[in-house]
Amino acid sequence: MRAVVDTGVLVSGLIRRSGTTGEILRTLRDGHFTLIYSTPILVEIIDVLGRGLFRTKYHLEPEDSTALVNLVRLRGELIIPTVSVTVCCDPKDNKFLEAALAGKADALVSGDADLLVLNPFENIPVLRPAEFLARI
């Protein structure tokens, strides 16, 4: 299965390792799906994990951030979107839709209401983390 996973789900998996989002990271690590990502998605992950207050609040060490970025790069497929999407009411979320289209994703995984309301997007299911895990 090929899936775009939004930043919130990936970062949540790092913070809540025993929860549903943590299970998504474990299934990614174990090769049960291919993560589709673009440079803007990777930049956002790095930006979020680089915020000092964020790291302090969730007791994240620099090696935690490095491990997540390395997992994305190791188990993911970097794509370059060729179509610009402007349908999401939060413009920052359009990058996930663009990656899903360009990467021919089987699913987009998110907990973000702005993305979930678009389900399905161009025949790509937009799934909550638990729904995605049930499918893989």
N, C-alpha and C positions, 0 to 999 in steps of 0.2 A: 504494500500500500504506500502511496505517495501522499504526504500531507504537509500543509503549511500550518505551523503552530505559532500563535501570536506570542509576543514578548511576555505578556502578563502570565501566560500559562507556563512558559519556560522558566521564568524567574520564580514564580510560585513553587514550581517543582524543586528548585534549589533550596527554597526556604522551608517548604513542607514536604520533606523527603518521604514521610510515611503516608502521605495523602494521595489523592487521585492524581494530582499534577506530578507528584514525585514518581508515581507509577508510569506516567508518560515518559519521563526521563529514563527510567529503567528499561522500558520497552524500546526506546530509541537506542540506548546503549547496547541492548541485546540484539539489535538489528531487525526488529519486528516491523519496522516501517522506515521509509526514507523521508527525511526531513527536507522539504523544499524551502530554500531561503534565498534572499537577494541581499545585495550589499546594504541597502537602507535598513533592512531588518537586522542584519548583524551589527550595524552601527548603533541602532537603537538598543540592542541588548547590551553592548559594551557601555553605552552611555548610562543606562539605568544602573548597571552593576558598578559603575565607577563613581556614583554619587556617594560622597562620604557619609551623609546623614542616613542614607538608605542602608549602607553597609553596617553602620553602627547600630541602627535600630534592629536589624535582623541578624546581627552577629556574624556577618560574612567576612571571611578572610580573602585576601587577594587570590589565593590559590583556588578558592571556590569559584570565583569569577572566571579564572583561567580554565578551570576544568569544564565549565559550561560552554565557553566559547570553543574550546578544543573538541568537545562532543559534537557541537553543531557542525564544525568544519569536517570532522572525521566521518560522521554518519549522515551528513547532509549533502545535498546537491545544490551548488550555487547556480542560480539562473539569472539571466538578464532580461527583465521584462521589456517587451517591445510595444506594449499597449498601455496607455495611460488610462486609469480608472478614476472617476470622480463621483461615484454613487454613494459613498458612505457619508453620513452626516458629520462624522469626525474625519477631516481630511487626512490626519496622520494614520488612519487605519486603511486607507486605500492601498498602501504598499503591500498589505497582506493579500488583498484581492488580486492585485497585479501579479504577484508571485504565484498565486494559485492558478491563474490563467496561463501564465507563461510556462509554468512547470507541469502543466496537465495534472494537477493535484486531484486525488480521489476524495480529499476532504480538507476543510479549513477548520482548525481547532481553536476555539476561543471561549472565554467567559464574558466577553465584552458585548453588552446589549446592542451597541451600534453595529456590530458585525452579525450577531445572532439574528437580528430582525431581517437580514437579507437572505436568510435560508430559504431555498437554495440560491446560490449565486451562480448564474450561467451553468446550471446543472451540477454545480459542485456543492455538496452538503456542507453547511456551516454547523459544526457540532460542538456541544459542550464537552469538556474533557471526559466525563464518565461515559457519554454516548460514544465517543471515539474509541475508548478502551473496550467497550462492548463489541465493537465492530472488528477489532484486530485481535 
